[in-house]
């Protein structure tokens, strides 16, 4: 640029600040003012021009990059302006460069330009020399070129940017020439895509792939090129070949890529199919020629058909081998394994050597044999047949014939026999299946397999599980009978072989359960249920082995009952009643009674010991009458009155008693029990004896010990059975009598027992009678506590008292003997009694010359808190399975009344004798009577 620098001064330019000395622009302004003044003078003087020759600015234009891709990333023209005499007072400003576009590329079609509005490019200038009038300044600006894409094949094109003049906006000076230019090439991106079959054959048989090659006219630019293609032809994606995506990416810098065609195995017989790939128009390329290509997908040849025939039979007798031939419709291209299965009456491992189920036809062959090797087996083995049937497999299809049958000739048989193995003479319940009837077909070599046995019912109704069965490897065949409503059954098994017919017979007895017969008690029904269970089990056990004599007898008796249950149910019920041990509850009833005998005797002794005598020295003396006693002190008062009135037993005859006392008491009980639905009736009698000694520690406290013995005999009403028992007991007792009227008493007793029992068994079906004997032991203990109060009214003594008594008894298990199969085992029994007693007695003394008589009477209410109706458990002694029965027992009587009378006699020197009678009222099906007598002496 050449112009007067002072002419560039424009006071209206941005950045001019009046009065600011610190601004370089202001100092420069002052200098320019002087120059304008000088210029004015020169104009006036000589009309000289207002310019000053300076160096012109330089302009350069550079293309970055020199080439760009059509439709690709943009490029830039870089315009750089350098002015060595840029007015410093402007500090920073712009230079406008006038530009023009040229070249073969068309603006708006091939490219767009940004940064050259109105063909002017504003270049911002930066001052590089501070505090100057004119200094170095430079600036740079960009013109952006965006290449546009099209689908035309037009070759590379150029964009030329040239500059002509430069000017400073707002500075009144003409433009300065600043010519420069640069060229940017737009590379044509419209590549030509074509396709060919680089491998035109694919194969389903060998799975060999085919291949297409897609080529570009030149390498793909940055980002690569995605070529789109379509598929056509007879080949089906997913059936003939693996599906293809329809696009192919050719990477940047590459000019080709392949499309691989992967064949699918398909099925034998699939035909050839062609796959045509056609290049479709897309972005960044144009479709050239050839635009399509074809790959042929070779199919698979049809599989050969396999068939089978039997060419020879086998023979066990002559050991001749049989043979099948498997044929293919054409020779195998490779080894083919053909599958088959076997059926028919022939059994592998018995009639022939087992076969593998496969045969291999070698490559190039069209057939293969299957050999059948017979097993000689036993004599009498029958003729059999063997059928081989082809099965699907790989490498072939099944043709016809698909199966073939050959025969395996058996061996001449040995003489046959048919025998019963098990199941004969069974006992069963109507409509319930029996155990299997089993027969065995044998010859001299053992069991014969494969023979057909026919079954039929020849007597009775019902049904068979099968009417035809085949003997197994052991020669056995079986069927199961389900009886109907009849009782006698016969079943026949028939074997027809070797031209003869053999048969075997089975018998069975089936009836309604014994427990369902009417007219039995619950306990008898329980025994019948045990017979229902044990009889079939014993019968089966007997068929499997040898029974003991007791087991066999038990089986015979229960079979007799079952066999007659349909025709003579009354006799069967009679038999069940006779077999039911209802008397088994008798010992439990008696053991508590035996214990009460000893307790009653101790109660009498305790009454005698309570309190000391007043006046006459009879302290510690008492008279026991039955269950009642008269205390010594009260007796003394009564005797004293008798003496004073002149009675025989006077005070002068009184013997000075000491602290030690000895007593003995006897007791006799008898009674009966009526038969109930649960228990047999019986009569009994009991003799009890108690002896003991005691010592008076204080006037009101006496302790002692006693030994007791009781013997009981029971006669059972049913069939005249009996029960005898002996019991021993040890007791501790004591009484405390703080006054002559109120007293406390207590005792503890432990006893042990032995029993001998006879149970008679007789019923019509037994054909006689039997006796089952048993010996067993038991034990019991008893605790008693009581309190009472005595009233004296003249010569009468009234005693009011209450007691509680707890008794626990147990009986051991016992096993009967002597009745063979009808012996029983009775499990151990326990009995508990807890009673309360409330009573009162009245007595009076009558003085005679030799003695004082004391008549008395009493009444008691006894309440039982225990039920006592536990079941008796047992089973038949010769039943190995121990099917049990349960016998209900009668409950204990809850409440009863005891009434008694007695007479005592007091003699001199502490001798006392007494006798009493007592009975019980209110007991159901039970009666009891008691006579007690005793003596007492003191020392």
Beta strands, then each sheet from edge to edge (+ up, - down):
strand 1: 58-64
strand 2: 67-69
strand 3: 75-87
strand 4: 94-102
strand 5: 111-114
strand 6: 120-124
strand 7: 126-127
strand 8: 134-147
strand 9: 157-167
strand 10: 176-187
strand 11: 191-199
strand 12: 201-203
strand 13: 210-216
strand 14: 225-232
strand 15: 247-250
strand 16: 256-261
strand 17: 273-280
strand 18: 285-287
strand 19: 292-298
strand 20: 304-312
strand 21: 314-315
strand 22: 322-328
strand 23: 336-343
strand 24: 358-361
strand 25: 367-372
strand 26: 384-391
strand 27: 396-398
strand 28: 403-409
strand 29: 417-422
strand 30: 426-429
strand 31: 437-443
strand 32: 446-447
strand 33: 452-459
strand 34: 463-464
strand 35: 468-470
strand 36: 476-479
strand 37: 481-482
strand 38: 488-497
strand 39: 500-511
strand 40: 623-625
strand 41: 628-630
strand 42: 660-673
strand 43: 682-696
strand 44: 701-716
strand 45: 722-736
strand 46: 742-763
strand 47: 768-793
strand 48: 796-811
strand 49: 814-815
strand 50: 824-826
strand 51: 829-847
strand 52: 852-864
strand 53: 872-876
strand 54: 884-887
strand 55: 895-906
strand 56: 912-921
strand 57: 926-938
sheet 1: 1+ 3- 8+ 5-
sheet 2: 1+ 3- 8+ 7-
sheet 3: 2+ 10+ 9- 4+ 6-
sheet 4: 16+ 13- 11+ 18+
sheet 5: 12+ 19+ 17- 14+ 15-
sheet 6: 25+ 22- 20+ 27+
sheet 7: 21+ 28+ 26- 23+ 24-
sheet 8: 29+ 31- 32+
sheet 9: 29+ 31- 36+
sheet 10: 30+ 39+ 38- 33+ 35-
sheet 11: 34+ 37-
sheet 12: 40+ 41-
sheet 13: 42+ 43- 44+ 45- 46+ 47- 48+ 51- 52+ 55- 56+ 57- 42+
sheet 14: 49+ 50- 53+ 54-
end
